[in-house]
Amino acid sequence: MKLKPGFETEYKIRHDQIWAELQILLSESGIQDYSIFLDEETLTLFAIQKLSKDFDINLLPNHPIVKKWWSYMADIMETNPDNSPVTIPLKEVFHLD
């Protein structure tokens, strides 16, 4: 994902004040651990999620709360026409437990 220039602080503020209903939805959907990192030079956001075995990848993008969050964030991030964040899948090249 990628921020628009000048919105680093606003992005952090919005996530510090994440809506309770979104936090509950993420947890109940099977996201057990979720971190987002910012590369301050490129404004690239990198997210890591630990997902439960029964996590349904199709549930969240279609949920009204998630769509509302995407609309809320669309003014400060690069987005697709449906307001979902532009994402680039990454290939895992190393993992260590």
C-alpha positions as CSV (number, residue, x, y, z in Angstrom):
1,M,0.0,0.0,0.0
2,K,1.2,3.6,-0.4
3,L,0.4,6.9,1.3
4,K,0.0,10.2,-0.5
5,P,2.7,12.7,0.3
6,G,2.2,14.7,3.5
7,F,-0.2,12.3,5.2
8,E,2.2,10.3,7.4
9,T,1.0,11.8,10.6
10,E,-2.7,11.6,9.7
11,Y,-2.4,8.0,8.8
12,K,-0.9,7.2,12.2
13,I,-3.6,9.3,14.0
14,R,-6.4,7.5,12.1
15,H,-5.0,4.1,13.0
16,D,-4.4,5.1,16.6
17,Q,-8.2,5.9,16.7
18,I,-9.3,2.8,14.8
19,W,-13.0,2.2,15.1
20,A,-14.0,-0.3,17.8
21,E,-16.4,-2.1,15.3
22,L,-13.5,-2.5,12.8
23,Q,-11.2,-3.8,15.4
24,I,-13.8,-6.3,16.6
25,L,-14.5,-7.4,13.0
26,L,-10.8,-7.9,12.2
27,S,-10.3,-10.0,15.4
28,E,-13.5,-12.1,14.9
29,S,-12.6,-12.7,11.2
30,G,-9.4,-14.5,12.3
31,I,-6.7,-11.8,12.2
32,Q,-4.8,-12.6,15.4
33,D,-1.9,-10.1,14.9
34,Y,-1.7,-7.2,12.6
35,S,1.1,-4.7,12.1
36,I,1.7,-2.0,9.5
37,F,5.1,-0.5,8.8
38,L,5.9,2.7,6.9
39,D,8.9,3.3,4.7
40,E,9.3,7.0,5.2
41,E,11.4,7.5,2.0
42,T,8.9,5.9,-0.4
43,L,5.7,6.2,1.7
44,T,5.2,2.5,1.1
45,L,3.1,0.7,3.8
46,F,3.9,-2.9,4.5
47,A,1.3,-4.9,6.5
48,I,1.8,-8.2,8.2
49,Q,-1.2,-10.3,9.5
50,K,-1.3,-13.6,11.3
51,L,-4.4,-15.4,10.2
52,S,-6.4,-18.2,11.8
53,K,-6.8,-21.4,9.8
54,D,-10.4,-20.7,9.1
55,F,-9.8,-17.1,7.9
56,D,-12.0,-16.4,4.8
57,I,-10.1,-14.0,2.5
58,N,-13.3,-13.0,0.8
59,L,-15.2,-11.9,3.9
60,L,-13.5,-8.6,4.8
61,P,-13.4,-6.8,1.3
62,N,-17.1,-7.2,1.1
63,H,-18.0,-6.2,4.6
64,P,-19.7,-2.8,5.0
65,I,-17.4,-1.7,7.9
66,V,-14.4,-2.4,5.8
67,K,-15.8,-0.5,2.8
68,K,-16.6,2.4,5.1
69,W,-13.0,2.4,6.4
70,W,-11.6,2.3,2.9
71,S,-13.7,5.4,2.0
72,Y,-12.4,7.1,5.2
73,M,-8.8,6.4,4.2
74,A,-9.2,7.1,0.4
75,D,-8.1,10.7,0.7
76,I,-4.7,9.9,2.1
77,M,-3.8,6.7,0.3
78,E,-3.5,5.4,-3.3
79,T,-6.7,3.5,-3.9
80,N,-8.6,1.5,-6.5
81,P,-11.9,2.7,-8.0
82,D,-13.8,0.9,-5.1
83,N,-11.6,2.8,-2.5
84,S,-9.7,-0.4,-1.6
85,P,-6.0,0.3,-1.1
86,V,-3.7,-0.3,-4.0
87,T,-1.7,-3.4,-3.0
88,I,1.1,-5.2,-4.6
89,P,1.5,-8.9,-3.7
90,L,5.0,-9.7,-2.4
91,K,6.8,-13.0,-2.9
92,E,8.2,-14.5,0.3
93,V,11.9,-15.2,-0.2
94,F,12.7,-16.1,3.4
95,H,10.9,-17.2,6.6
96,L,12.1,-18.3,10.0
97,D,10.0,-19.4,12.9
